[in-house]
Amino acid sequence: MARITATINPVHDSGSICTHPVTSTGKPKDPKSGCTGRSGYTVRCSACSWRRTNKTKTVLEDLRETHLRSHLTAPALATR
């Protein structure tokens, strides 16, 4: 069985992935790079069509964990 992942990537306003160096505010460090700045983040599941976008990475981390658990075939056993 292949491992299911959900990767969070920074994105531009257009939805394309941003790989440019940016400042803490999301503005490009190099104005000549052609980067329009980061507008948020997107997460996509490798096993299905699930995808979410948000301005905050932390929100997506929580949504990602919940979604990945939905792919489990059997509930995890409770430990004491």
C-alpha positions as CSV (number, residue, x, y, z in Angstrom):
1,M,0.0,0.0,0.0
2,A,1.4,3.4,-1.0
3,R,1.9,6.0,1.6
4,I,-0.8,8.8,1.5
5,T,0.5,12.3,2.0
6,A,-0.9,15.8,2.0
7,T,1.7,18.4,1.3
8,I,1.2,22.1,2.2
9,N,2.7,24.5,-0.3
10,P,2.8,28.3,-0.4
11,V,0.9,29.8,-3.3
12,H,0.6,33.1,-5.3
13,D,-2.8,34.8,-5.9
14,S,-3.0,32.8,-9.2
15,G,-2.8,29.5,-7.2
16,S,0.6,28.6,-8.6
17,I,3.1,27.3,-6.1
18,C,5.6,29.9,-4.8
19,T,9.2,28.8,-4.5
20,H,10.7,32.3,-4.3
21,P,12.5,33.7,-1.3
22,V,10.1,36.0,0.5
23,T,10.1,38.3,3.5
24,S,8.1,37.6,6.7
25,T,5.1,39.5,5.1
26,G,5.1,37.4,2.0
27,K,6.6,40.0,-0.3
28,P,9.4,38.8,-2.7
29,K,12.9,39.5,-1.5
30,D,14.0,40.0,-5.1
31,P,11.7,42.4,-7.0
32,K,13.2,41.2,-10.3
33,S,12.2,37.5,-9.6
34,G,8.7,37.9,-11.2
35,C,7.1,36.7,-7.9
36,T,3.9,38.5,-7.0
37,G,4.2,37.4,-3.4
38,R,2.6,34.7,-1.4
39,S,-1.1,35.0,-0.8
40,G,-1.6,31.9,1.3
41,Y,-1.1,28.1,1.3
42,T,-2.7,25.1,-0.3
43,V,-2.8,21.4,0.7
44,R,-3.5,18.5,-1.6
45,C,-4.0,14.8,-0.8
46,S,-2.0,12.3,-2.9
47,A,-4.8,9.7,-2.7
48,C,-7.9,11.6,-3.7
49,S,-9.1,14.9,-5.1
50,W,-9.2,16.7,-1.6
51,R,-7.7,20.1,-1.6
52,R,-8.0,23.2,0.6
53,T,-6.5,26.7,0.5
54,N,-6.2,29.1,3.4
55,K,-4.2,32.2,4.3
56,T,-2.9,30.5,7.4
57,K,-0.7,27.4,7.3
58,T,-1.7,26.4,10.9
59,V,-5.3,26.0,9.8
60,L,-4.3,23.7,7.0
61,E,-2.2,21.6,9.2
62,D,-5.2,20.8,11.4
63,L,-7.4,20.1,8.3
64,R,-4.7,17.9,6.8
65,E,-4.5,15.7,9.9
66,T,-8.2,15.3,10.0
67,H,-8.4,14.4,6.3
68,L,-5.5,11.9,6.5
69,R,-7.2,10.1,9.3
70,S,-10.3,9.7,7.1
71,H,-8.1,7.4,4.9
72,L,-7.5,4.9,7.7
73,T,-9.0,1.5,7.1
74,A,-9.3,0.6,10.8
75,P,-9.5,2.9,13.8
76,A,-6.4,3.1,15.9
77,L,-6.5,1.1,19.2
78,A,-6.7,3.2,22.3
79,T,-3.7,2.8,24.6
80,R,-3.7,3.2,28.3
